[in-house]
Amino acid sequence: MLPSDGEAPDQRPRGVSYREAFWVWVKIAALSFGGPAGQIAVMHRILVEQKRWISEQRFLHALNFCTLLPGPEAQQLCIYIGWLLHRTLGGLTAGILFVLPGFVSILALSVIYAEYQDTAFVTALFYGLKPAIVAVVIEAVMRISRRVLKNWVMVAIAATAFIALFAFHVPFPLIVLAAGVLGLCGGKWLPDTFFLLRGHKADAKALELTPVVEEAALTHVAPSWGRTLRVGVTCLLLWFVPLGALTAWLGRDHVLVQQGEFFSKAAVVTFGGAYAVLPYVRENAVERYDWVTDGEMIDGLGMAETTPGPLIQVVQYVAFLGAYRQPAPFSPIAAGVYASLITTWVTYVPCFLYIFVGAPYVERMRTSALWSSGLSAVTAAVVGVVLNLAAWFALRTLFTAHATWAFPGGSLEVPVWTSIDWPAALIAVVAAVTLIRLKWNLFLVLGLCVAAGIVLRDW
C-alpha cells in the first residue's frame, strides 16, 4: 500500500466520484489503440472535451511532464490525471486499467504463438505483418524528426546516434546519457539551438470549456522531502523486493531472475518510447540471452501494434518466449505466464514511482528551459535510434541473406541484394505509401497487409 498523500479533507477534488472515474478509465483502456498519439488523443477527447473533468491547460501541463520521463507517456499521463482526481488510489486505478487489456491480449497471443507458430496459417499471417511493421517504424522516424530536427545540431546528433548504433554497436543507455548531458550543456550555452521542445500547444476550442473540477481542488499535495522519501522508498521496495525474493528462490542464473533484472534496466532508459528501446531489448534478448530470434522480435512488435495498451508491452511477449523455452522447474506455459507477470511488473512500477514522486514538482520542471533542452537532444538521438531499428527490420524482413563488413572498432551489416523477397518488399512499399502519404488508418493498413501476405507468401 502506498503512503497517503496527506491531503486535508476539504481540499479533495469535488465533482467526480471514484466509481464514475473507474468506468471512464475502463473505457479509455479499451480504446487505447494506435500508439501514444492515438491514446493521448482519446484521453483528451474524453477527459477534456466530453467529461470536462480537467482543463486544457491542466491536461497539457501533465502531458509535458510525462514527455520528460522514461517509459510510456500515455500510461503515465493516465496515472497523473487519476492521481489529480482521486489521489494515490486514482493513480493506481487509472495506470493499472490502462495496461490490463494489453497484458491479457499479449498473453493470449504469446500462448498461441508459442504453441502454434509452426503452422502454415500463422506463418502466412506474420509474413504480411512484418513488412508492414517496417513501414510503421519508418513513419515513426518521420514523425519524431518533424518534432525535433529543426537545425543542423539536432541532425548531427541523430546521425551520430544512428552511426554509433548501426556501425559501432554502442550501448543504447550510453547514447541516451551522452545526448542528455550534451543537451543540458547546450541549453546553458546555446539555448536558441537546443531549447526546441517547448511543450504542447493548447487547442483554442478546448480552452473555452469550463472544467467540472476546480483548478485549486486539483492541487492537493504540496511537495516536501518527507513525502518524496516515503513514496520513493515504498515504490522502490515494491519494485525490488519481489526480485530479491525471486533470486533467493530460483537463483541468479534463472531465466525469470535475468528477465526481472534486465527489464528493470530497460524501464529506466525508455526515453522516446518503445521504438527507441527496442534495439537495446533486441541486442540482449537475441544475442546475449537467446530468448527470441530476430524474426520473432518483429512478430512481437506486430502483436503490440495491433493490441490495446502501450507498445512497450512487446517486452512481455519477449519474456514469455524466453521463459517458455527455459521453463524448469515449471511447465512451459506456467513459466511463460510467470515471466509475463514479472516483466510487466518491473516495466510499470517505475512509471508509478516517477508520477507519484515527481508530480508535485511538475510545474518547476515544466518551466525549466534547461530540462527541455536536455529532452530535445535526447529526442534527436532517438531519431537515430529508431532509424537504426528501421534498418534492422528492413534487413531481416526484405532480404533472406546478409553480409557483414568488419572494420576497426565495428562492423556493418548489409543486404545481399540478390536475396530480396519481392512480395515482402511490395507489401512494405504499399504500407509505407498508405500510412505516410495517404494517411490511412493503421489497423486498416495492417489488416490489408496481413491479407496480402496470406495470398503472396508462396509466390
C-alpha positions in Angstrom: 0.0 0.0 0.0 1.4 3.4 -1.0 1.5 6.1 1.7 -1.3 8.6 1.9 -0.7 11.9 0.1 -1.8 13.7 3.3 -4.5 16.0 1.9 -6.9 17.8 4.2 -10.5 16.5 3.7 -11.8 19.8 2.5 -9.1 20.0 -0.2 -10.1 16.8 -2.1 -11.3 17.3 -5.7 -15.1 17.5 -5.9 -17.5 16.8 -8.8 -16.2 13.4 -10.0 -16.9 10.2 -8.0 -14.3 7.4 -7.9 -17.0 5.0 -9.2 -17.6 7.2 -12.3 -13.9 7.7 -12.9 -13.3 3.9 -12.7 -15.6 3.2 -15.6 -14.2 6.0 -17.6 -10.7 4.6 -17.2 -12.0 1.2 -18.3 -13.4 2.9 -21.4 -10.1 4.6 -22.1 -8.2 1.4 -21.7 -10.5 -0.4 -24.1 -9.9 2.3 -26.7 -6.1 2.6 -26.2 -5.0 1.5 -29.7 -2.8 3.4 -32.1 0.3 4.1 -30.0 0.8 7.1 -27.7 -0.5 9.7 -30.2 -3.9 7.9 -30.5 -4.1 7.1 -26.8 -3.4 10.7 -25.8 -6.0 11.9 -28.3 -8.6 9.5 -26.8 -7.9 10.7 -23.3 -8.1 14.4 -24.4 -11.4 13.9 -26.1 -13.0 12.0 -23.2 -11.4 13.9 -20.2 -11.2 17.4 -21.5 -13.9 17.7 -24.2 -16.6 15.3 -23.2 -16.4 14.9 -19.5 -14.7 18.3 -18.8 -13.1 16.9 -15.7 -9.9 18.9 -16.1 -9.0 22.0 -18.1 -7.0 22.0 -21.3 -4.1 23.7 -19.6 -4.0 21.1 -16.8 -4.1 18.3 -19.3 -1.1 19.7 -21.3 0.7 20.6 -18.0 0.6 16.9 -17.2 1.5 15.7 -20.7 4.5 18.0 -20.9 5.8 16.5 -17.7 5.3 12.9 -18.9 7.3 13.5 -22.1 10.3 14.2 -19.9 10.1 10.8 -18.4 11.4 7.3 -19.5 8.5 4.9 -20.1 5.2 5.0 -21.9 4.0 8.6 -21.7 0.3 7.8 -22.3 0.2 5.4 -19.4 2.0 7.9 -17.2 -0.5 10.6 -18.2 -3.3 8.3 -17.1 -1.6 7.8 -13.7 -1.0 11.6 -13.4 -4.6 12.6 -14.1 -6.0 9.7 -12.0 -3.8 11.0 -9.1 -5.0 14.5 -9.6 -8.7 13.4 -9.4 -8.5 10.8 -6.6 -5.0 10.8 -5.2 -3.0 7.6 -4.9 -6.0 5.3 -5.4 -7.0 7.2 -8.5 -3.5 7.0 -10.0 -3.2 3.3 -9.3 -6.6 2.6 -10.8 -6.0 4.6 -14.0 -2.5 3.2 -14.5 -3.3 -0.4 -13.9 -6.5 -0.4 -16.0 -4.6 1.2 -18.9 -2.2 -1.7 -19.0 -4.6 -4.6 -18.3 -6.2 -5.1 -21.8 -2.8 -5.1 -23.5 -1.4 -7.6 -20.9 -4.3 -10.0 -21.4 -4.1 -9.7 -25.2 -0.4 -10.2 -25.5 -0.5 -13.1 -23.0 -3.2 -14.9 -25.1 -1.3 -14.2 -28.4 2.0 -15.3 -26.9 0.5 -18.6 -25.9 -0.9 -19.1 -29.4 2.4 -18.1 -31.0 4.5 -20.3 -28.8 2.2 -23.4 -29.3 1.3 -23.0 -32.9 3.8 -20.8 -34.7 4.9 -23.6 -37.0 1.5 -23.9 -38.6 1.2 -22.6 -42.2 -1.6 -20.1 -41.4 0.2 -18.4 -38.5 3.4 -18.2 -40.6 1.5 -16.7 -43.5 -0.2 -14.2 -41.3 3.1 -12.8 -39.9 4.6 -12.9 -43.4 2.4 -9.9 -44.4 2.6 -8.2 -41.0 6.4 -8.0 -40.8 6.9 -5.7 -43.9 4.0 -3.5 -42.7 5.9 -3.0 -39.4 8.9 -1.8 -41.4 6.6 1.0 -42.8 5.2 1.7 -39.3 8.7 2.3 -37.9 9.7 4.5 -40.9 6.6 6.6 -40.2 7.7 6.8 -36.6 11.1 8.1 -37.7 9.5 10.8 -39.8 7.1 11.8 -37.0 9.8 12.3 -34.4 12.1 14.0 -37.0 9.5 16.7 -37.7 9.3 17.4 -34.0 12.9 18.0 -33.2 15.3 18.0 -36.2 15.0 21.8 -36.7 18.7 22.7 -37.1 22.0 21.2 -38.1 23.0 20.4 -34.5 20.0 18.2 -34.0 20.5 16.5 -37.3 24.1 15.8 -36.3 23.1 14.3 -33.0 20.6 12.0 -34.8 23.2 11.0 -37.4 25.8 10.3 -34.7 23.4 8.2 -32.7 22.5 6.1 -35.8 26.1 5.5 -36.8 27.1 4.7 -33.2 24.4 2.0 -33.0 24.4 0.6 -36.5 28.2 0.6 -37.2 29.9 0.7 -33.8 27.3 -1.1 -31.6 27.5 1.5 -28.8 25.1 0.5 -25.9 21.7 2.3 -26.1 21.8 3.7 -22.5 25.2 5.3 -23.2 23.7 7.1 -26.2 20.8 8.4 -24.2 23.1 9.5 -21.4 25.5 11.3 -23.7 22.7 13.1 -25.6 21.1 14.2 -22.3 24.4 15.6 -21.0 25.0 17.4 -24.3 21.5 18.9 -24.3 21.9 20.2 -20.7 25.2 21.8 -21.6 23.9 23.1 -24.9 20.8 24.5 -23.1 23.1 26.6 -20.9 25.4 27.9 -23.6 23.3 27.8 -26.8 19.7 27.9 -25.6 18.3 29.0 -29.0 19.8 25.9 -30.6 18.8 23.3 -28.0 15.6 24.6 -26.5 13.2 23.2 -29.1 10.6 21.1 -27.3 8.6 24.0 -25.8 5.5 21.9 -24.8 2.2 21.1 -26.4 0.0 23.9 -27.6 -3.5 24.3 -26.2 -6.5 24.0 -28.5 -8.4 27.2 -28.6 -11.8 25.4 -28.6 -10.9 23.3 -25.6 -9.7 26.4 -23.7 -13.2 27.7 -23.7 -14.6 24.6 -21.8 -15.1 25.1 -18.1 -13.8 22.1 -16.1 -16.0 20.2 -13.6 -13.3 20.1 -11.0 -11.9 23.5 -9.9 -8.2 24.0 -10.6 -7.5 24.7 -6.9 -9.0 21.4 -5.9 -6.5 19.5 -8.1 -3.6 21.0 -6.2 -4.0 18.6 -3.3 -0.3 17.8 -2.5 2.5 20.2 -1.6 6.0 18.9 -2.4 8.1 18.0 0.6 11.2 16.0 1.2 9.4 13.8 3.7 6.6 12.8 1.3 9.1 12.3 -1.5 11.2 10.0 0.7 8.1 8.0 1.8 6.7 7.5 -1.6 10.0 6.9 -3.2 11.1 4.2 -0.7 7.7 2.5 -0.9 7.8 2.3 -4.7 11.4 1.1 -4.7 10.5 -1.7 -2.2 7.6 -2.7 -4.4 9.9 -2.8 -7.4 12.9 -4.7 -6.0 11.7 -6.8 -3.0 9.9 -9.3 -5.4 13.1 -9.5 -7.5 15.1 -10.2 -4.3 12.7 -12.9 -3.3 12.7 -14.5 -6.7 16.5 -14.5 -6.7 16.6 -16.2 -3.3 14.2 -18.8 -4.5 15.4 -19.6 -8.0 19.0 -18.4 -8.1 20.7 -15.5 -10.0 21.0 -17.5 -13.3 17.4 -18.5 -13.6 15.7 -17.0 -16.7 12.9 -15.3 -14.6 15.5 -13.5 -12.5 17.5 -12.5 -15.5 14.4 -11.1 -17.1 13.4 -9.2 -14.0 16.8 -7.6 -13.8 17.1 -6.8 -17.5 13.7 -5.3 -18.0 14.1 -3.3 -14.8 17.1 -1.7 -16.5 15.2 -1.3 -19.8 12.4 0.5 -17.9 14.7 3.4 -16.9 16.1 4.0 -20.4 12.9 4.1 -22.5 13.2 7.7 -23.5 11.5 8.2 -26.8 9.0 5.3 -26.4 9.1 1.6 -27.3 10.7 2.1 -30.8 13.7 3.7 -29.2 14.4 1.0 -26.6 13.7 -2.0 -28.9 17.3 -2.1 -30.3 18.5 -2.4 -26.7 16.0 -5.1 -26.0 16.8 -6.9 -29.2 20.5 -6.9 -28.6 20.1 -8.5 -25.2 17.1 -10.8 -25.9 18.5 -12.1 -29.2 22.3 -12.0 -28.9 23.0 -12.2 -25.1 20.2 -14.3 -23.6 18.9 -16.1 -26.7 15.2 -15.7 -25.6 13.9 -14.9 -29.1 15.1 -14.8 -32.7 15.3 -11.7 -34.9 12.2 -12.7 -36.8 10.3 -13.3 -33.5 11.1 -9.8 -32.4 9.5 -8.4 -35.5 6.4 -10.6 -34.9 6.2 -9.3 -31.3 6.1 -5.7 -32.4 3.3 -6.6 -34.8 1.4 -8.0 -31.9 2.0 -4.9 -29.8 0.9 -2.6 -32.7 -2.5 -4.4 -33.0 -3.4 -4.7 -29.4 -4.5 -2.1 -26.8 -2.1 -0.5 -24.4 1.5 0.8 -24.6 3.7 -0.5 -27.4 6.4 -1.3 -24.8 4.1 -4.3 -23.8 6.1 -6.1 -26.5 8.6 -6.9 -23.7 6.0 -9.2 -22.2 6.0 -11.3 -25.3 9.8 -11.5 -25.4 9.9 -12.6 -21.8 7.1 -15.2 -22.4 9.0 -16.9 -25.2 12.3 -16.8 -23.3 10.8 -18.5 -20.2 8.7 -20.9 -22.4 11.9 -22.3 -23.8 13.8 -22.5 -20.5 10.9 -23.4 -18.1 12.5 -25.6 -15.4 11.2 -26.2 -12.8 7.8 -25.1 -14.2 5.8 -26.2 -17.2 6.5 -24.1 -20.4 3.2 -22.3 -20.2 3.4 -21.6 -16.5 7.0 -20.3 -16.9 5.7 -18.0 -19.7 2.9 -16.7 -17.6 5.2 -16.0 -14.6 7.6 -14.2 -17.0 4.8 -12.1 -18.3 3.8 -11.1 -14.8 7.3 -10.3 -13.6 8.2 -8.3 -16.8 5.0 -6.3 -16.7 5.6 -5.6 -13.0 9.1 -4.2 -13.4 8.2 -2.3 -16.5 5.4 -0.3 -15.0 6.2 0.1 -11.3 8.8 2.7 -12.2 6.0 4.7 -14.0 4.1 5.0 -10.8 7.3 5.9 -9.0 8.0 8.8 -11.4 4.5 10.2 -11.2 3.8 9.8 -7.5 7.2 11.3 -6.6 7.5 13.9 -9.4 4.0 15.2 -9.9 4.2 17.8 -7.0 7.3 19.2 -8.6 5.9 19.2 -12.2 5.5 22.9 -12.5 9.1 23.5 -11.6 10.4 21.1 -14.1 8.0 22.0 -16.9 9.0 25.7 -16.9 12.7 24.8 -16.9 14.3 25.6 -20.3 17.3 23.6 -19.3 15.3 20.4 -18.8 13.6 20.9 -22.2 17.0 21.4 -23.8 18.1 18.0 -22.5 15.0 16.4 -23.7 15.4 18.0 -27.2 18.9 16.4 -27.5 17.7 13.0 -26.3 14.7 13.1 -28.7 17.1 13.9 -31.6 19.3 10.9 -30.6 16.1 8.8 -30.6 15.6 9.7 -34.2 18.9 7.9 -35.0 18.0 5.0 -32.7 14.6 4.5 -34.4 16.3 4.8 -37.8 18.6 2.0 -36.7 15.6 -0.1 -35.8 14.0 0.6 -39.2 17.2 -0.5 -41.0 17.4 -3.6 -38.8 13.8 -4.6 -39.5 14.2 -4.0 -43.2 17.3 -6.1 -43.5 15.6 -9.1 -41.9 12.2 -8.7 -43.5 13.0 -7.8 -47.1 16.2 -9.9 -47.6 16.9 -13.5 -46.9 20.7 -13.2 -46.8 23.1 -10.6 -45.3 26.8 -9.9 -45.3 29.0 -8.3 -42.7 31.8 -5.8 -43.4 34.2 -5.7 -40.5 36.4 -2.7 -39.8 38.4 -1.4 -36.8 36.1 -0.7 -33.9 32.9 -2.0 -35.5 31.1 -3.8 -38.3 28.4 -3.1 -40.9 25.6 -5.5 -41.8 24.5 -5.1 -45.4 21.9 -7.0 -47.5 22.8 -9.4 -50.3 20.7 -7.7 -53.0 20.0 -10.8 -55.0 18.2 -12.3 -51.9 15.4 -9.7 -51.9 12.0 -11.0 -51.1 9.9 -9.2 -53.8 6.4 -9.9 -52.3 7.5 -8.7 -48.9 9.1 -5.6 -50.5 5.9 -4.8 -52.4 3.8 -5.1 -49.2 6.3 -2.8 -47.4 6.1 -0.1 -50.1 2.3 -0.2 -50.2 2.1 0.0 -46.4 4.5 3.0 -46.4 2.5 4.8 -49.1 -0.9 4.2 -47.5 0.4 5.1 -44.0 2.7 8.1 -44.7 1.3 9.6 -47.9 -2.4 8.7 -47.9 -2.8 8.7 -44.0 -4.9 5.6 -43.9 -5.9 4.1 -40.6 -3.2 1.9 -39.1 -5.4 -1.1 -38.4 -6.8 -1.0 -42.0 -3.3 -1.0 -43.4 -2.2 -3.8 -41.1 -5.2 -5.9 -42.0 -4.7 -5.4 -45.7 -1.0 -6.3 -45.4 -1.9 -9.5 -43.5 -4.3 -10.5 -46.2 -1.8 -9.7 -48.9 0.8 -11.9 -47.0 -1.5 -14.8 -46.9 -2.1 -14.5 -50.7 1.5 -13.7 -51.8 3.6 -15.9 -49.4 4.1 -18.8 -51.7 4.7 -16.7 -54.9 
